[in-house]
Amino acid sequence: SDTEFWDKMQAEWEEMARRNWISENQEAPGQVTISTIEKGYYFHTDNPFKDWPGAFEEGLKKMKEGDLPVTILYLEAAILQEPNDAEVF
C-alpha cells in the first residue's frame, strides 16, 4: 500500500541519517536540486531511467518487489517526464 511505501522510505531516510550518509544542507555529488518546495531533495542527474517509457509503472512494480533504490530512480524519471501529472507525485 502507499502507506507502507512511504513508511519504508522514511525508515531508509532515517537509517541514512543515522549513518551520517546525509546531513542538512549537504549537496550530493552529481546531483542537482530541482524542487523549490522540498528543500534538500536532489534528483539523480545520471538517472539511467530518465527516458524510460512507462517509468511510473516500472517504479510501482519495483516498489512491490521491495527494490527501493531502483524504485526511486524510476519515480524520479516519471516526475521529470510528466511534471504536471498529479498521480506521479
Buried (B, 14 or more C-beta within 10 A) or exposed (E): EEEEBEEBBEEEEEEEEEEEEEEEEEEEEEBEEBEEEEEEEBBBEEBEBBEBEBBBEBBBBBBEEEBBEBBBBBBBBBBBBBEEEEEBE
